[in-house]
């Protein structure tokens, strides 16, 4: 076949583009992101307004003064592709700035050391299995899979950005060129704004030629109408010495700047003034923008009148030399500084002793995020980070009066961010500065239901079969009870429904069926367990002489084409009790008057009780401890379980099916490693006598949380 003008070769008309495996389907059609298939409701699991809960007991909290507005910031645990698809319903075109710092080191070791107990000792922490799976998927097919995963997510980010919005993508030399081409593809080459070079460390020795000491930040906008606020950096001492060489008698430093610009003009700007004709030298009068602000009318068109005004104010310096051109006296204290350039060498990494340091391995300095947020947003704008890590983006956004949405796949990242934002809420309130409350979300059972519908075609028995196969248990085809689904060694196995909560009643029924079948051991696998179920297990074990294991089903089994089993680990053990004491006011003789409670119920002034919670026992699951350290830590975890607690909180009036409300919390910090095991809240907001439920949530040093409920009787 001959190719030519009348029969062009297919490649001759192909546009320049970056192509990777998966970008096009088998028919040559561009693959689109299945937004509708990925979108699902998010579950609000926590509400956090720390100063309100801390001070409402004393009546010192002023909500109107504390809160900027009714918007509640969002911290979301889950795959950011599903998170962003789910956010589109309410936030499409509403986000003003997105910053992301995605993984870009194919050979990175994500093991980090976390302090245990008093902090004198550290323990290695692996990535969660979810993160390992996600990272393996990201690099599973090398560059192809990385490009496709980033392309899908950047496409969703573009949909979320408003027309004046911007995106900053943090990367390094490994993926810089690839991400630049993907961003050109998604946002358009014309919307590339700049590449920022961040010198993250000083000179160092190494084996690489020209040692790499910088990262890149790729800056794109949604359109050519992007919001932009020019930022400035301070002048160096040398610059001040070289340019601001003059001083007034009072010591006020200034420099002399020109009042003319190249080229001749007609009109006012080309006319002689005070005997000086700029056109003789091929120039015209021109007052710079940074001078105009001192004029009564900055937009004055008659430049000769403007020059008269400047001379009247003593801002014109006349030359000694005859026929010389006058200059403008520019004071140093009137200058904002040097306009921010694309090379940032004045911000170092987060130091080991820095107050903002969280211990998160990839934490970025707040000063870095502050520049981007100030440059591309105004107060009240919405900022998002979908690889949030330690929560730096949200912390800076909150401090600068912006709203924020953050998400991450890692539990440890969500825990680190949650603790950091609570600490910031406290700080802002104590400084008499407003802040916003925030909520914690996850995709929860909706993600499982989506997996069952899409992958398993809705079959619950197929779901049980998949779980048992990954658990390496035998599937029982003709079980003596519909509650017994498998066998592993000498133990019988029960797999709960995919959208269910494994309750105490179910546990009792399953244990009865296992006992009748002659089992001495029972493994109950479920996606979610009722909060205080471990206590029920103890009762049944002692009464029926059967050992019971409660084992959460790992979300990793939902991964497409997965063949290797993820670890199945028992739930953590948590026990707590209620402590009640009489209010000091009740020690006085009761008044005949009654006090009206929050819900309109009448209660005696003399029976006011103060409620707190005491932790009795905690044994962590050690799910993310490297295998080489696991055996050594098992005994310590049982003997000194409290050393593994990093954070705990109490909802004193927990309502089943409602988000956990943080009425009180305590946590370890880098400076203060102590942790109380008894709350000091003295909760007294129950409306009347009766039975209530308190929920206790504990987060261990690995970021894994465990909750139980306890009864409160008044």
GUZABA-773570 format. One line per 8 residues: number of its first residue (from 1); their letters; for each residue x, y, z of C-alpha. Coordinates in Angstrom, 2 decimals, padded with zeros to 5 digits. Layout:
BEGIN
NUM	A	X Y Z  ... .
//
This chain:
BEGIN
1	XXXXXXXX	000.00 000.00 000.00  001.34 003.39 -001.00  000.93 006.28 001.41  000.88 009.90 000.29  -001.19 013.09 000.24  -004.23 011.19 -001.01  -003.73 008.29 001.41  -001.90 009.58 004.52 .
9	XXXXXXXX	-000.27 007.13 006.89  -002.26 006.80 010.20  000.72 008.01 012.23  001.00 011.21 010.15  -002.21 012.62 011.62  -001.66 011.50 015.22  -001.29 014.26 017.76  001.57 014.36 020.24 .
17	XXXXXXXX	000.48 012.74 023.50  001.61 010.54 026.35  000.28 006.99 025.93  000.37 004.18 028.48  -001.17 000.73 028.75  -004.76 001.21 029.87  -005.31 004.68 028.43  -007.23 003.22 025.47 .
25	XXXXXXXX	-009.44 000.13 025.35  -009.20 -002.76 022.91  -011.16 -000.80 020.30  -008.98 002.29 020.49  -011.45 004.33 022.56  -010.22 006.55 025.35  -011.04 005.01 028.73  -013.07 007.30 030.95 .
33	XXXXXXXX	-013.25 007.21 034.74  -016.40 005.41 035.89  -017.50 008.20 038.21  -021.05 006.94 038.66  -019.84 003.43 039.46  -017.32 004.70 042.03  -019.57 007.20 043.80  -021.14 006.02 047.05 .
41	XXXXXXXX	-022.46 007.55 050.28  -019.93 008.32 052.98  -020.52 007.47 056.62  -019.93 010.17 059.21  -018.30 008.31 062.09  -017.03 011.14 064.32  -017.89 014.77 065.07  -015.15 016.88 066.66 .
49	XXXXXXXX	-015.48 020.33 068.22  -012.92 019.99 071.00  -013.13 023.40 072.73  -016.94 023.19 072.75  -016.91 019.80 074.50  -014.09 020.84 076.83  -015.67 024.11 077.96  -019.41 023.55 077.68 .
57	XXXXXXXX	-019.42 021.94 081.12  -018.17 025.18 082.67  -020.28 027.48 080.52  -017.19 029.27 079.16  -017.67 028.23 075.52  -019.03 030.87 073.15  -020.00 029.13 069.88  -020.68 032.38 068.03 .
65	XXXXXXXX	-017.22 033.71 068.82  -015.46 030.38 068.26  -016.87 029.25 064.93  -016.19 031.03 061.65  -019.38 029.65 060.05  -021.53 026.53 059.84  -019.27 024.67 057.39  -017.74 021.57 058.97 .
73	XXXXXXXX	-014.38 020.48 057.60  -014.02 016.86 056.43  -011.38 014.21 057.19  -012.05 011.06 055.14  -010.54 007.58 055.37  -010.61 005.68 052.08  -009.32 005.23 048.54  -009.12 008.76 047.15 .
81	XXXXXXXX	-010.56 007.69 043.78  -013.76 006.55 045.50  -013.65 009.52 047.88  -013.42 012.09 045.08  -016.11 010.38 043.00  -018.36 010.49 046.07  -017.60 014.18 046.71  -018.62 015.25 043.20 .
89	XXXXXXXX	-022.31 015.29 044.08  -021.87 018.15 046.55  -018.51 019.68 045.63  -018.21 019.59 041.84  -016.65 022.90 040.78  -016.48 024.18 044.37  -012.91 023.53 045.50  -010.55 026.49 045.18 .
97	XXXXXXXX	-007.18 024.79 045.68  -005.88 021.22 045.62  -002.43 020.25 046.87  -001.27 016.64 046.62  001.94 014.91 047.57  001.43 011.42 046.05  003.95 008.57 046.43  006.70 008.89 043.85 .
105	XXXXXXXX	009.50 006.61 045.03  009.07 003.14 043.56  011.63 001.64 045.94  010.63 003.50 049.10  010.68 001.82 052.52  007.61 003.02 054.37  008.51 001.47 057.71  008.61 004.16 060.38 .
113	XXXXXXXX	009.43 004.22 064.07  006.66 005.21 066.48  007.21 005.97 070.18  005.71 003.61 072.73  004.82 004.48 076.32  006.99 007.25 077.71  008.75 007.67 074.36  012.13 006.37 075.45 .
121	XXXXXXXX	011.62 003.40 073.16  010.32 003.17 069.58  008.70 000.34 067.65  008.81 -000.24 063.91  005.50 000.29 062.11  004.77 -001.15 058.67  002.40 000.28 056.13  -001.10 -001.03 056.63 .
129	XXXXXXXX	-001.97 -003.85 054.27  -004.34 -001.49 052.48  -001.50 000.92 051.77  000.79 -001.89 050.67  -001.84 -003.11 048.21  -002.48 000.39 046.89  001.23 001.07 046.48  001.77 -002.27 044.76 .
137	XXXXXXXX	-001.11 -001.49 042.39  000.37 001.94 041.71  003.65 000.41 040.54  002.39 -003.07 039.57  003.03 -002.52 035.87  005.79 -000.02 036.35  005.26 003.39 034.83  002.08 002.32 032.99 .
145	XXXXXXXX	000.08 001.61 036.15  001.43 004.72 037.92  000.41 006.93 034.99  -003.07 005.42 034.76  -003.76 005.70 038.49  -002.58 009.32 038.59  -004.48 010.18 035.39  -007.78 008.94 036.86 .
153	XXXXXXXX	-007.29 010.88 040.07  -006.18 014.10 038.38  -009.22 013.92 036.12  -011.47 013.78 039.18  -009.58 016.65 040.78  -010.19 018.79 037.72  -013.93 018.14 038.06  -013.83 019.23 041.70 .
161	XXXXXXXX	-011.93 022.48 041.03  -013.84 025.66 040.33  -013.03 027.86 037.31  -010.68 030.09 039.29  -009.08 027.14 041.09  -005.51 025.81 041.00  -003.69 022.56 041.70  -000.16 022.00 043.04 .
169	XXXXXXXX	001.37 018.53 042.52  004.43 017.74 044.64  006.94 015.32 043.07  010.63 014.66 042.49  012.95 013.70 039.63  011.56 010.15 039.42  008.12 011.13 038.09  008.46 014.84 037.33 .
177	XXXXXXXX	008.44 014.46 033.54  005.60 011.91 033.54  003.32 013.95 035.78  004.00 017.10 033.76  002.73 015.38 030.62  -000.34 013.94 032.37  -001.18 017.37 033.78  -000.81 018.84 030.28 .
185	XXXXXXXX	-003.22 016.16 029.08  -005.81 016.74 031.80  -005.62 020.51 032.41  -004.24 021.66 029.07  -000.75 022.89 028.34  -001.99 026.48 028.29  -002.99 026.17 031.97  000.52 025.31 033.11 .
193	XXXXXXXX	001.52 028.18 035.41  004.98 027.28 036.65  007.29 024.66 038.08  008.39 025.51 041.61  011.77 024.19 042.71  011.92 023.59 046.45  015.44 023.23 047.82  014.51 020.86 050.63 .
201	XXXXXXXX	017.97 020.29 052.09  021.48 021.68 052.03  024.58 020.38 050.30  025.46 016.78 051.04  027.82 014.09 049.85  026.69 010.96 048.07  027.17 008.58 045.19  024.90 010.37 042.70 .
209	XXXXXXXX	026.45 012.92 040.36  025.22 016.40 041.31  023.42 015.22 044.45  019.70 015.84 044.31  018.59 018.27 047.02  015.31 019.55 045.59  011.71 018.58 044.85  009.43 019.94 042.16 .
217	XXXXXXXX	005.92 021.35 042.60  003.94 021.50 039.36  001.46 024.39 039.38  -001.59 024.31 037.06  -004.90 026.18 036.96  -008.38 025.08 035.88  -008.66 028.01 033.45  -006.90 031.21 032.44 .
225	XXXXXXXX	-009.01 033.03 035.04  -007.18 031.63 038.05  -007.14 033.48 041.35  -003.68 034.88 042.14  -002.36 036.82 045.13  001.24 037.93 044.67  003.48 036.92 047.59  006.74 038.54 048.63 .
233	XXXXXXXX	009.92 037.52 050.41  012.04 039.76 052.62  015.03 041.63 051.21  018.45 040.27 052.04  020.89 042.40 054.04  023.14 042.67 051.00  020.25 043.88 048.85  019.39 046.55 051.40 .
241	XXXXXXXX	023.01 047.70 051.59  023.37 047.82 047.80  020.10 049.54 046.93  018.74 051.41 049.95  021.94 053.41 050.38  020.39 056.70 051.52  018.82 057.74 054.80  016.75 060.65 056.08 .
249	XXXXXXXX	017.95 062.47 059.21  015.62 060.24 061.25  017.39 057.15 059.89  014.60 056.12 057.49  016.28 054.32 054.59  015.37 054.92 050.95  016.51 054.41 047.40  016.11 056.55 044.27 .
257	XXXXXXXX	014.00 055.15 041.43  013.25 056.52 038.02  010.10 058.43 037.11  010.44 057.79 033.36  010.16 054.83 030.99  011.62 054.16 027.51  009.81 055.58 024.46  008.29 058.94 023.61 .
265	XXXXXXXX	004.58 059.66 024.15  002.09 062.35 023.35  -000.22 063.80 025.94  000.63 064.48 029.56  003.32 061.81 029.84  005.35 063.37 027.03  005.15 067.01 028.17  007.95 068.94 029.93 .
273	XXXXXXXX	007.64 069.29 033.69  009.47 071.87 035.79  011.81 072.51 032.85  012.63 068.85 032.28  011.64 067.33 028.92  011.94 063.49 028.99  011.44 063.14 025.24  014.88 064.66 024.67 .
281	XXXXXXXX	016.30 061.39 025.95  013.69 059.27 024.19  011.62 058.66 027.32  008.31 059.67 028.91  006.97 060.27 032.41  005.82 057.02 034.08  004.84 056.54 037.71  005.25 052.87 038.82 .
289	XXXXXXXX	002.30 051.07 040.43  004.07 050.79 043.77  004.28 054.62 043.90  000.69 055.40 042.97  -000.77 054.23 046.28  000.54 057.36 048.03  -001.37 059.68 045.65  -004.82 061.03 046.57 .
297	XXXXXXXX	-006.08 059.58 043.28  -003.98 056.53 042.27  -005.69 056.41 038.86  -004.91 060.01 037.94  -004.24 060.36 034.20  -002.62 063.80 034.32  000.90 062.69 035.20  002.12 066.27 035.53 .
305	XXXXXXXX	-000.37 066.87 038.35  000.70 063.58 039.92  004.33 064.72 039.81  003.33 068.02 041.45  001.67 066.06 044.26  004.75 063.88 044.78  007.01 066.94 044.87  004.65 068.60 047.35 .
313	XXXXXXXX	005.00 065.55 049.61  008.78 065.74 049.47  009.12 062.53 047.49  011.00 064.05 044.51  014.80 064.34 044.65  016.26 066.85 042.21  019.68 066.16 040.73  022.61 068.49 041.29 .
321	XXXXXXXX	023.62 068.00 037.69  022.04 070.50 035.28  019.36 069.03 032.98  019.28 065.89 035.08  016.05 063.94 035.51  014.43 063.99 039.00  014.05 060.71 040.91  011.48 059.30 043.31 .
329	XXXXXXXX	012.38 058.71 046.96  011.27 055.10 047.70  011.36 054.19 051.39  012.31 050.66 052.41  009.45 050.35 054.92  006.93 050.96 052.12  008.15 048.03 050.06  006.53 044.59 050.49 .
337	XXXXXXXX	009.72 042.76 049.54  010.90 040.78 046.56  008.12 039.24 044.47  008.14 035.48 045.11  010.08 033.59 042.44  009.96 029.93 041.31  013.07 028.88 043.27  012.29 028.39 046.98 .
345	XXXXXXXX	015.50 027.98 048.92  014.50 029.64 052.18  012.25 026.87 053.57  013.95 023.87 055.13  012.49 020.44 055.94  010.68 019.82 059.23  013.47 019.60 061.82  013.65 016.91 064.47 .
353	XXXXXXXX	012.91 019.47 067.20  010.36 021.55 065.29  007.12 022.28 067.15  005.08 021.24 064.11  006.78 017.85 063.81  004.35 014.92 064.06  006.74 012.04 063.43  005.09 011.26 060.09 .
361	XXXXXXXX	007.79 010.19 057.66  006.85 012.35 054.64  005.66 015.44 056.54  006.11 018.73 054.66  006.78 022.07 056.40  003.84 024.37 057.08  005.68 027.33 055.52  005.69 025.50 052.18 .
369	XXXXXXXX	001.90 025.03 052.19  001.32 028.53 053.50  002.84 030.09 050.39  000.66 028.09 048.04  -002.53 028.63 050.02  -001.97 032.39 050.35  -001.08 032.67 046.66  -004.09 030.80 045.26 .
377	XXXXXXXX	-006.94 031.30 047.77  -008.70 033.95 049.79  -010.04 033.61 053.32  -013.06 031.30 053.41  -012.04 029.39 050.26  -012.04 025.59 050.18  -008.71 023.71 050.12  -008.35 019.94 049.53 .
385	XXXXXXXX	-005.59 017.34 049.89  -006.34 013.75 048.86  -002.98 012.30 049.98  -003.07 014.19 053.28  -000.46 012.21 055.28  000.16 014.10 058.52  -002.50 016.77 057.79  -000.21 019.74 057.06 .
393	XXXXXXXX	-002.54 021.12 054.37  -005.53 021.13 056.71  -003.54 022.59 059.60  -002.33 025.54 057.50  -005.73 026.04 055.87  -007.41 026.13 059.29  -004.87 028.58 060.67  -005.33 030.88 057.64 .
401	XXXXXXXX	-009.13 030.85 057.82  -009.75 028.52 054.88  -012.11 025.54 054.81  -010.63 022.11 054.11  -011.26 018.55 052.97  -008.57 015.90 053.50  -008.45 012.17 052.77  -005.97 009.33 053.00 .
409	XXXXXXXX	-005.95 005.56 052.66  -003.83 005.01 055.77  -005.39 004.77 059.21  -002.21 006.17 060.74  -002.45 009.24 058.50  -006.08 009.82 059.52  -005.20 009.41 063.20  -002.19 011.74 062.93 .
417	XXXXXXXX	-004.31 014.36 061.16  -007.20 014.02 063.62  -004.91 014.54 066.62  -003.16 017.45 064.92  -006.42 019.24 064.12  -007.74 018.77 067.67  -004.55 020.30 069.05  -004.92 023.22 066.60 .
425	XXXXXXXX	-008.55 023.75 067.65  -007.40 024.06 071.26  -004.63 026.48 070.34  -006.83 028.74 068.20  -009.55 028.91 070.84  -007.04 029.68 073.59  -005.66 032.49 071.41  -009.19 033.86 070.99 .
433	XXXXXXXX	-009.17 033.01 067.26  -012.12 031.43 065.43  -011.94 027.93 063.93  -014.23 025.36 062.31  -015.36 022.02 063.71  -014.68 018.91 061.62  -016.10 015.45 061.02  -014.42 012.13 060.26 .
441	XXXXXXXX	-015.88 009.96 057.49  -015.29 006.62 055.82  -016.89 004.68 053.00  -017.55 001.70 055.26  -020.12 -000.88 054.31  -021.06 000.93 051.09  -017.68 -000.01 049.68  -018.33 -003.66 050.57 .
449	XXXXXXXX	-021.79 -003.60 049.06  -020.33 -002.11 045.87  -017.75 -004.92 045.78  -020.41 -007.58 046.29  -022.60 -006.13 043.56  -019.85 -005.50 040.99  -017.50 -008.43 041.56  -019.63 -011.11 043.20 .
457	XXXXXXXX	-022.85 -010.34 041.33  -024.73 -009.92 044.59  -024.24 -013.46 045.90  -023.82 -013.64 049.68  -022.69 -017.28 049.56  -020.02 -016.32 047.04  -018.84 -013.64 049.45  -018.50 -016.21 052.24 .
465	XXXXXXXX	-016.62 -018.55 049.93  -014.13 -015.80 049.00  -013.54 -014.89 052.66  -012.98 -018.50 053.71  -010.61 -019.15 050.81  -008.47 -016.16 051.80  -008.66 -017.30 055.43  -007.36 -020.69 054.23 .
473	XXXXXXXX	-010.36 -022.46 055.72  -012.39 -025.34 054.29  -015.83 -024.39 052.95  -018.50 -026.66 054.45  -021.04 -027.57 051.79  -023.40 -029.59 054.04  -023.08 -027.91 057.42  -025.27 -029.08 060.31 .
481	XXXXXXXX	-026.24 -025.42 060.87  -026.74 -022.50 058.47  -024.63 -020.44 060.92  -021.51 -022.57 060.44  -019.80 -021.94 057.11  -016.30 -023.38 057.32  -013.61 -025.24 059.23  -009.99 -024.31 059.93 .
489	XXXXXXXX	-008.08 -027.03 061.74  -010.16 -027.95 064.78  -012.10 -024.68 064.71  -015.46 -024.02 063.11  -015.91 -020.73 061.22  -018.78 -018.30 060.85  -018.70 -015.54 058.20  -021.15 -012.70 058.81 .
497	XXXXXXXX	-023.16 -011.00 056.06  -021.38 -008.38 053.99  -023.63 -005.51 055.07  -024.20 -006.68 058.62  -022.99 -005.85 062.12  -022.08 -008.96 064.12  -024.06 -008.57 067.34  -024.13 -010.28 070.73 .
505	XXXXXXXX	-027.34 -012.11 069.83  -025.72 -013.47 066.69  -022.65 -014.46 068.69  -024.75 -016.39 071.20  -026.62 -018.20 068.41  -023.41 -019.06 066.52  -021.70 -020.25 069.73  -024.70 -022.47 070.52 .
513	XXXXXXXX	-024.58 -024.00 067.03  -020.81 -024.59 067.31  -021.20 -026.22 070.74  -023.94 -028.51 069.44  -021.58 -029.52 066.62  -018.99 -030.49 069.24  -016.52 -027.68 068.52  -014.01 -026.51 071.12 .
521	XXXXXXXX	-013.01 -023.43 069.14  -015.02 -020.92 067.09  -013.73 -018.27 064.68  -016.22 -015.46 063.90  -015.23 -013.41 060.85  -017.11 -010.17 060.24  -016.71 -006.75 058.66  -017.94 -004.99 061.79 .
529	XXXXXXXX	-018.46 -006.09 065.39  -020.76 -004.72 068.04  -018.65 -002.56 070.31  -018.60 -004.53 073.54  -018.63 -007.99 071.99  -015.34 -009.15 073.48  -016.88 -009.05 076.96  -019.71 -011.33 075.81 .
537	XXXXXXXX	-017.08 -013.72 074.43  -015.55 -014.07 077.90  -018.92 -014.97 079.41  -019.64 -017.63 076.77  -016.10 -019.07 076.93  -016.36 -019.61 080.69  -019.93 -020.94 080.57  -019.62 -023.27 077.56 .
545	XXXXXXXX	-015.90 -024.15 077.57  -015.39 -023.00 073.99  -012.65 -020.64 072.75  -013.88 -017.77 070.59  -011.87 -015.59 068.21  -013.31 -012.38 066.72  -011.52 -011.68 063.45  -012.17 -008.60 061.27 .
553	XXXXXXXX	-012.30 -009.35 057.53  -009.54 -007.33 055.82  -010.75 -004.87 053.20  -007.82 -006.00 051.04  -009.70 -009.08 049.85  -011.83 -006.74 047.72  -008.81 -005.99 045.56  -009.33 -007.06 041.96 .
561	XXXXXXXX	-007.35 -010.18 040.94  -005.87 -010.62 044.40  -004.53 -014.14 045.04  -002.35 -013.89 048.15  -004.21 -013.72 051.49  -003.84 -010.62 053.67  -003.29 -011.14 057.41  -006.35 -011.99 059.49 .
569	XXXXXXXX	-005.79 -010.71 063.05  -007.97 -010.75 066.13  -009.67 -007.61 067.35  -008.00 -005.62 070.10  -009.21 -006.13 073.68  -010.60 -003.08 075.47  -012.34 -002.88 078.86  -013.60 000.22 080.71 .
577	XXXXXXXX	-015.91 001.12 083.59  -018.04 004.07 084.63  -017.11 006.25 087.61  -019.91 008.33 089.14  -019.67 010.88 091.90  -022.10 013.34 093.41  -021.85 016.96 092.38  -020.40 019.16 095.17 .
585	XXXXXXXX	-023.56 021.28 094.94  -025.64 018.32 096.08  -023.85 018.26 099.44  -025.79 021.36 100.44  -029.42 021.06 101.59  -031.61 020.60 098.50  -033.63 023.57 097.39  -037.38 023.17 096.94 .
593	XXXXXXXX	-036.85 024.61 093.44  -036.20 022.29 090.52  -033.70 022.72 087.70  -034.84 022.22 084.13  -032.54 019.96 082.06  -031.49 020.38 078.44  -034.47 018.37 077.13  -037.07 019.94 079.35 .
601	XXXXXXXX	-037.00 017.23 082.03  -037.14 018.26 085.67  -034.45 016.97 087.99  -033.58 017.58 091.60  -030.68 019.85 092.35  -029.57 017.35 094.96  -029.14 014.28 092.69  -026.76 015.76 090.09 .
609	XXXXXXXX	-024.12 013.13 089.24  -020.81 013.63 087.50  -019.74 010.82 085.17  -016.26 009.80 084.03  -014.71 006.71 082.42  -011.80 004.58 083.61  -009.82 002.32 081.28  -009.35 -001.12 082.83 .
617	XXXXXXXX	-007.59 -003.14 080.13  -006.22 -002.77 076.61  -004.43 -005.29 074.41  -003.58 -004.04 070.87  -003.93 -006.24 067.80  -000.34 -005.54 066.56  -001.68 -005.63 063.00  001.01 -003.34 061.60 .
625	XXXXXXXX	004.06 -004.51 063.53  006.84 -005.91 061.29  006.89 -009.70 061.56  010.46 -009.71 062.90  009.30 -007.72 065.96  005.93 -009.37 066.45  006.90 -012.23 068.76  008.93 -009.96 071.05 .
633	XXXXXXXX	006.00 -007.56 071.46  003.19 -010.03 072.08  004.02 -010.52 075.76  004.53 -006.81 076.36  001.24 -005.99 074.63  -000.58 -008.19 077.15  001.35 -007.01 080.24  001.65 -003.30 079.39 .
641	XXXXXXXX	-001.18 -002.65 076.95  -001.67 000.96 078.06  001.80 001.77 076.67  000.36 001.15 073.21  -002.45 003.71 073.57  -001.78 006.98 071.77  -005.24 008.55 071.97  -008.59 007.85 073.60 .
649	XXXXXXXX	-011.91 009.64 073.64  -015.36 009.34 075.21  -018.87 010.01 073.92  -020.80 010.10 077.20  -024.25 009.98 075.56  -023.69 007.67 072.61  -026.66 007.07 070.32  -026.62 003.85 068.31 .
657	XXXXXXXX	-026.32 004.59 064.60  -025.14 008.17 065.18  -021.57 009.50 064.76  -019.24 009.31 067.74  -019.20 012.74 069.40  -015.96 013.74 071.09  -017.05 014.97 074.53  -013.58 014.36 075.98 .
665	XXXXXXXX	-010.23 013.11 074.72  -006.64 012.68 075.84  -003.55 011.91 073.78  000.22 011.74 073.93  002.34 014.45 072.32  006.04 014.54 071.47  006.71 016.69 074.54  004.27 015.06 076.93 .
673	XXXXXXXX	004.15 011.27 076.73  001.95 010.86 079.82  -001.60 009.62 079.30  -004.38 009.52 081.90  -006.41 006.32 082.16  -009.35 008.09 083.79  -011.22 010.94 082.10  -011.59 014.19 084.04 .
681	XXXXXXXX	-014.61 015.59 082.23  -017.25 015.20 084.97  -020.04 014.92 082.42  -023.36 016.15 083.80  -025.54 016.77 080.74  -027.90 013.80 081.10  -031.46 015.18 081.06  -032.97 012.88 083.71 .
689	XXXXXXXX	-032.48 009.72 085.71  -032.27 006.52 083.72  -029.94 004.32 081.70  -027.56 005.78 079.13  -024.73 004.48 076.97  -021.17 005.82 076.85  -018.81 004.89 074.03  -015.04 004.66 074.53 .
697	XXXXXXXX	-012.73 004.90 071.53  -009.03 004.00 071.78  -006.47 004.57 069.02  -003.17 002.73 069.37  000.29 003.97 068.36  -000.16 002.34 064.93  -003.34 004.33 064.17  -005.77 001.40 064.65 .
705	XXXXXXXX	-008.93 002.20 066.62  -011.04 000.05 068.95  -014.34 000.99 070.57  -016.62 -000.41 073.27  -019.78 000.77 074.97  -020.49 000.86 078.69  -023.80 001.41 080.49  -024.34 004.53 082.59 .
713	XX	-027.12 004.25 085.18  -028.32 007.33 087.03 .
//
